[in-house]
Every structure is written in C-alpha cells, then in structure tokens.
Amino acid sequence: MTSLAHTKPAIAPAPLQQSFASHLPQLQSLAIQIQHNLEHQHRWADLHVHTHSPLTNEPLPRPLVSGLPPQRIYIHPDEQVELLKEADRRRKADRTAAEGAGLQVKAEPEREWILPTRLNEKWTLRRLAEVFDAITFVPPAPDTAADTPDRPENPWRTTKRVLLGTADSDSTVVYYIVHDGVVKPRQN
C-alpha cells in the first residue's frame, strides 16, 4: 500500500491551459485562429484572448479576442461629419496647402472586441446578448488597472460592439461589425 505522501504531484497545467479551462477545446483553437489571422493578415497589435468577463470575472460564454486595429474600424456618422468639418477648417486655415488636395480625415484606432465564430454556427439574439452583457464598451488594455471606468474615451461610441470574426472550414475569415442595439445609419 502506497502512502499519499510518497506520490508524485500532478503536473500543473500551463498558464494558457488554465485560462481556457472553462471553454471547449474547439472554441479555444478558434479564438487562437482568429487572433493569428488578425495579427498576421490584418496587422492588428496588442492582441489578447479573454476567457473571463472584465465586468464580473465570470467565464465568458466563449473566448473573445481583443486588440488594436491599424486603423479605425467604425466611425459614427455624426463623428464623421465633425471630422470632415475640422479637416476643412484646417485646410482653409492653411493657405499653403496644394490646390486640389483632398481632405485628410484621420480617426485614431480604438481597441475592439472580436467574437470568434464558425460559419456553420447558428447565432440568436439571446446568444449575442449574453456576450454583450459580459463585456465592457471597450476592451481593457492589458496594462490598465482593473478599476478603469467602463465608458470609452470616444464620446461617439454610445453602444457596445463586437467584430464578428467568422471562420469557414477552408480557414477563410470574414469580419462583420455587430452593435448592441440600434445605431444611426451612415449617410452616403
């Protein structure tokens, strides 16, 4: 009879395995696939996989990715109007600008949530609402304190949003913006 004192300790799971313990392996690999696609195909920076809600610290319905895109993903229509007005004011104030130069409108990129999905999944409003209920307006930056306010710095960002990253069986990934609620349509 062996004593428990003489048994070898169990091997501790790696940190990545510990953080994914509450999610299925196929959801874990999907999140990593989307993270890889954003980093290497779309040049996103500061990408992280989240397994727990920044609001409640409970496990998320599924792993989410967050990161910083190379350029702004979505500009609210009212913000776009203000940016165009400001660019026009700057152009008129700077008379040394070349004739015929177009307006330079630049909105700084913002951190975004990405919801990894498979093309063959069926999504309902209830499932999307569970995701939106568990996230903040803007993903927390990894170097910020946990008590950072939930509200975004951008006053035009009035609803939560995720980038739905949908992967097909051939590894093709497409991205769609999904807002939590009604958003003013863009002007053409």
SULFENDA-V643656 format. One record per run of one state. SS is the DSSP state (hx for helix, st for strand, lp for the rest). FROM is the first residue (numbers start at 0). TO is the last residue. If there is no record, write none. Layout:
BEGIN
SS&FROM&TO, SS&FROM&TO
END
This chain:
BEGIN
lp&0&2, hx&3&5, lp&6&13, hx&14&18, lp&19&23, hx&24&40, lp&41&43, st&44&51, lp&52&57, st&58&67, lp&68&75, hx&76&92, lp&93&109, st&110&117, lp&118&123, hx&124&133, lp&134&159, st&160&166, lp&167&171, st&172&178, lp&179&187
END
